[in-house]
């Protein structure tokens, strides 16, 4: 039996993200298909009645264009995440990394009407196993979503305290976190690879790790 490792944990995360994104793409295609049907109806109405209001046609075409842009953005984010695995140890910008991971969790957050906010210095950089770090942060957010009530606000604040980086997740309107078995086995493997330590304090979860991993 193959032993669990950080690479397999990353593959599981990629599978979760791919499944979520496939649902989002399916939704955009459904909307595009529905509006394409409206255009067909308008074409038929035009033949029968001699015309259709331009405003109605423009509304449909704008909706289609919006969904195409949405699909492109979704696929661009997945592509960025996938290419993080191109290099084992890689250099990255912390704000960009956190923004990407938060974006990848948008669907799960929306399902519970959870809002996430992010505060991070724009020039903080790190060198680590980026794919593992992003996977751990992704799983951490999912855990926090599961332990938050509907309509919660999760504030993410990242700071550099040389030689470490600290990411603080605060669940507003909650007195104390109860995260069950967090970190689970996969999360522990990822945390070990990027040298992350986890600490809970009332309604806050702290992830601390070195800015440079060798």
N, C-alpha and C positions, 0 to 999 in steps of 0.2 A: 504493500500500500504506500502510495506516494506521500511523503511528509509535507505538511502545510508550510508555506514560506511566504515571504512578502510579495514575490512575483505572482503567486496564485491569488493572493488577496487583491492585488491590483487588477487582475483579470476579472475577478468577481465584481469589482467596482465598475470596470469598463462595461461589463454586461448589464449592470443595473442602469448605468447612464444611457447605454444604447437602447435599452427597452423603454426608458422614459422618453427619450427623444423620438423614438419610432412612433409613440403615441401622439406626440406633438405634431410630427410631420403628417400623420394620418389625419389629424384634426384640420390642419391647414389645407390638405388636399380635399377633404370633404367640403370645406367652405368654398374652395375654388370650383369644385365640381357643381355645387349648388348654384353658384353665380353664373357659371358657364351655361347652365340650364336656363337661367333667367334671360341671358342674352339670346338664346335660341327662341324663347317665347317672344321676346321683343321683336326678333326678326320676322316671326310669323305674324305678329300683330301689325307690323309695318306693312307687310304684304296685303293683309286683309283690310286695314283701316287707313292706309296711306301715310302712316307716320307714328313715331313714338317720341315722347318728350326727351330732349337731349339730356336733361338733368337726371332722368332715370337711368339712362345708359351710362353716364359718367359716374354715377354712384356705384354701379356694378363694377365698372372697370377699375375704379379706385379701390374697391374691396379686394378684387383679385390681385392688384398690384401690391397691396398691403400684405396679403398672405404670402405672396412670392418673396417679398422682402423678409418677412418673418421666417420663412423656411430657410432662406439663405443665411440669416443670422444664426439660426439653430445649428445648421450644418457647419458653419464657420467655427462655432464654439466647440463642437464635437471634434472637428479637425485639429483645433489648437490643443485640446486635451490629449488627443491621440498622439500628436507629434511630441508631446512632453516625454514620451517613452523612447524617443529616438536615441537619446544619450543617457547612459546610466547616471552619472553625476553631471548636473547641469547648473548653469547660472541663470537666475531669474529675478524679476522684480516682484516684491511681495504684494504690492497693491494690485498688480495685474493678475497674479495668481489667485488672490482672494476674490477678486471681482469675477474671474472666470468660474471658480467653484460655486460661488453664490448664484451665478446665472444658471449653472447646471442643476441647481436645486430648486429653481423657480417653480417648476410644476408641483413638486412635493409641498412646497410652502403654500402655494395657491390652494391646494386641496384642503388645508386647514385655515386658510385666510391668515397666514402668518406673514408678517412683514420683517424683512431683515435690513439692517442698516450697517454701513461699513465706514470705519474711520481708520485710515492708514497713511503714514507719511509716504509721499509719492516717490521718494528717492531711496527707499530701503531695498537693498539687494541681498541675495543669499546664494549660496552654492551648496546643493544637496541633491538627494534623490528626489527630484521634483515630482515624478509620477507617484511615488509612494506618499509624499507629503500631501499632494492634492487629494489623493485617495483617502487618506486619513481625515483630512478636513471635511471632505464630502460625507464620509460616514459619521463624523462627529455631528455635523449639521442635521443629518437624518435622525440621529439619536435625540438631539435636542427638539426637533419637530415632534417626535413621538411623545416626548415628555412635556410638551407645552399644550396649553388649552387653546381652543380655537380663538383666533383673533389676537394672538400674542405678538409681541414685538421682540425680536432678538437683535441685540446690538452687538456688533463685532468690532472690537478695537485692537489694533495691532501696534506694538511699540518695539523699538530696538533698544535693548539694554545690554550693550556689548559685554561679552561676546555672544550674547543670546538674543533671541527674538521671542516676544511673549504675545500670544493671541488670547484675548479675553472675550468670552461669549457670555453676555448677560441677558437673562430672560426677565423682562419686565413683568410686573404684576405677579411675581412668584416669590414666595418667601425663601424656599429652599429647594435645591435640585435633588431629585431621586432618580439616578440614571441606571438603576438595575445592575446589569452585568457589564456596564461600560467601564473600561474598554473590553470588548470581547476578544476572542482568540485572534481574529483577523486584524483587528485594530491594534492589538498588542504587537503583532508581527511588524506592522507598518511603523508603529511608534518606535520600536526597537531599531529599525533600520535607519530612521532619520533622527534617532536619539531624542525623541520627544518625551517629556514627563507631563503627566496629567494631574491636575489638582482642582478639587471642588471647594468652593467657599460660599455658603448660603445659596444665592441664586446665580452664581457665576462659575464658569468652567475656564480654567487656564491651561493653555498648551505652551510649554516652554521648550525651546530647542536651540542648538547652536546655529549661528548664521552661516557657518562654514562646516561641512561634514567631509571628512577625508575618507 
